[in-house]
Amino acid sequence: MIDTHCHLTYDGLRERVDAVIAAANAAGVGRMISVGTTPDDARRAVALTERFDGVYATVGLHPHYAADADLAALTAAMRQLAEHPRVVALGEMGLDRHYPDPPIAAQREAFAAQLAVMREQPDMPGVIHNREATDDTLAMIVDSGVAGERFVFHCFTGGPDEADRILAAGAMISFTGIVTFGSARDVAEASDRVPLDRLMIETDSPYLTPAPHRKVRPNQPRYVADVARFLAARRDMPLDAFVARVDANAERFFAKLR
């Protein structure tokens, strides 16, 4: 299995990363993408790719850090790190309206700058962070001229209508442990709408531990197996067949993931 979105550089995982990766491998998770949320975080993720064969990285700026961003330094780092053989995507980038800060204007500016880098890097896909801002996020993607097919909306938390809008734009959708929560039936229903060739799985660890391990902290890449089991059962598919399909999706989308 592939965990397409985790944060191995974050507290709870980074200080015991050898054990975390070994546990993932023992659970059948052979590859994982440690997603960069700032340029410095991306550099730390890249360093991990040089230590562990199954680890890959991305480079971008999470919208939570938009207010203090040096956009010139950000875009320079994105261009530089995109050349690394284990950097498989740009992002995570996007918009987040859940909290009042940072201001949405700053988030838009940072997102626009990263979309501009995507225009320059036609072979690199983009990882989208979107929270309560789907229409704004999709509008900015359309305005950027970057094809919707180049994006994955990670950690999907919406309902079926929201999934339909993202799918209509051409993007992939990725599910975390949230889809397994009894309180998130709308997310599970949305997963039913996603064609199998447009779906990916992730942990977003160290957050969002899936059922039946919800009390376990921190979440780890090993638990992507539980996301896979839940979605395979929901589609009445054998687990091996489901995993083969979503892994193939990840390999197709993240072209450098081999």
N, C-alpha and C positions, 0 to 999 in steps of 0.2 A: 504493500500500500504506500501511497504518497500522501504526506501531510502538506497540502499546498500553501498553508499559511500558519506560521508559528513565529514566536519571538524568543529564540534561544539566547539572545543577549540580555533578556530582561531578568530582574531579580526573581529568584525562585527557580530559575533554570540555569542561568549563566554560571553560578558558583558551583554547580554540580553537573555541568554539561556532559561530561564523559558518561556518567551514570544515566542521565536522561536519554542520551542517544543509544546507549547499550540496551536500555529497557525498550525503547522504540523498536530497535532491530529485533529483539527477542519476541516482540508482539507482531512481527511481520511488516513493520513500517521501515522500509529500507531507504527511503528518500524523504527529505523534508526541506521546505523553503523557509528560511529565516528572513522575515520581511523587515526591511529598514524603514524606520519612522523619522529619522533625521539623517543627514549625511554621516555624522559620527557613528550613529547606530549602524548604518549600512557598512561602514568600514569595519566595525566589530564583527558584523555578520560575515563579511568577506573573509576576515581572518579565520573564522570557523570553517569556511569552505576549504581553506588550505590545510586544515587539520583533519577533517573528516570527509571521507569519500562521498557519503550520501547527503551532504549538506550543500544547499544552494542559497543564493541571496537575492535581494532586490534593493533598489536605491530610490528613495523619494522622501517626501515630507508629509507626515500625517497632519491633517488640518488642525489638530490640537496645538500644534507648534507654529502656526502661521503668523501669529502676532510678532514674534521676535525673529522671524526668518530673514536672513541675508539672501535674497533671491539670486543675486549674481553668483554667490558662493554655492548655493544649492544647485543651480543649473550647471555650473562648472563641474561639481562633483558627480552629478548624474551623467554628464557626457563622458567623464573619465571612467567611472566605475562600470558604465554600460559595456565597456570594452573587455572587462574581465570575463574569462570563459565560464565562470560559475555564477555570474549575475544574470538572472533569467528574465527579469522584468523591471519596469519602472513603477514606483509607488511604494508604499501605499499613498495615494493622493485622493483628494475629493473634498466633500463638504459635510459638515456636521452641525445641525441646528438644535441638538439636544440640550446644549448648554449655551448661555448667552455669550461666553467668551471661548475662544477669541472672536472678535467681531466678524460677521459674515463677509464684510468687505475685504478684510485681510485674508480670509480663507479663499475667496474668489481670486484674489491676486496671486496667491501661491499656487492655486490649482491651475490658473491660466498659464503661469510660467512653466509648470511641469507638462501641460498639454503641448506647449510650444516645443519642448524637448522631444516629446513623442513624435511630433511632425518631422523632426530631424532624424529620428531613429526608427525608420519604417519597419525594421525587423523585430522591434521590442514591444511586447505586450504591456498593458498597464493594469495595475491592481487598484481598484476603486474602494475607498472608504466612503460610505454613504449612510448617514443616519438622519432620518426625518427630513431629507432634502432631495428626494428622488427626482422630482421634476426639474429643480435647479441644476442638479448634477447632469442629467441627460441633456438639458438645454446647452450647458457649457460644452459638453462633448460634441454636440451637433455643430455649435458655432466654431469649434476649434478646427473642424475639417478632418479630424482623426476618425477613422471608421469605427463604428460601435463594436464590430467584431473583434477589435483588438483589446477589449476590456473584459475583466471579470469583476463583478460586484461581489466582494467578499463579505462573509458573515451576514448573510441575508437575514433580516429581522422583520420583514413586512408580510403582507398578506397576498392572496392570489392576484388582485388587481395590480398591485405594485410589481409583482413578478411579470405579469403580462406586459407592462410598459417597458421593463428592462429587456425582456426577450424581443419585443418588437423593434428595439433599437439595435439588436444584433448581438448583445453582450452575453457572456456566460454568467452563471450564478453559482455561488459556492455556499455551502451550508456548514455550520459549526454544530457544537453540542446543543445549541439553543433549539434546534429542530427536534431534539429528543425530550424537551421539557413538557410536562403535562400542561403547563400554563401557556404554551406557545402553539396551540392547535392551528392558528392561522398560518404560522410558518410551515408547519407540516403539510397543510393543505396547499400552500404555495409550491412546496417541493413537488407535489403531484403534477403541477402544470409545466414543470421544466422538462423539455425533451431530454432523453438520456444522454444525447451527445452534446448537451449544453450545460451539464451539471458537473460540479467538482465538490470535493469534501476537504475539510480542514479542521484544525482545533482552535486556532487563534490563541493557543496557549502562551502564557500561563493563565489565561482567563477561560471561563465558560466550560468547565468540566461537564461532559455529557452524562446523562443517566446511563447506567445505574451507579455512577461514581460521583454524583454531584457534590458530596461532602468532602471529596478529596481536593486538597489545595497543595501546590498549584496544579493546574491542568498540565498535561504533557502530550507530546506528539503520539505516544503509544495509544492514547485514547481515541485517535481518529478511527480506530477499528470499530468503536462503538457507534460512531456516526454512520459508518458504512453499514453496520448490521441493521440499524434502525431503518435506514432508507431502503436497503435491499428487501427487508421484510415488508415494508410499506408497498413496494412494487411487486411483491411476491416473486422475487428473483433469488436464485442461489447466491450466496455471498460471493463466491469466487467469480461468478459471471458479472456481478455488479462491480466488484473491484476492478476486474479487467477493463470494463468499459470506462469507469471514471479515471483510472490510471491512463488509459489511452487518450482521454480528453486532455488531461494535464500535459502529457507529452506533446500533443498536437499544439496546445495553446502556448505552453512555455517551450519554445522550439529548442532552446539550449539545454533542456532538462533531459539528459540521456544517461 
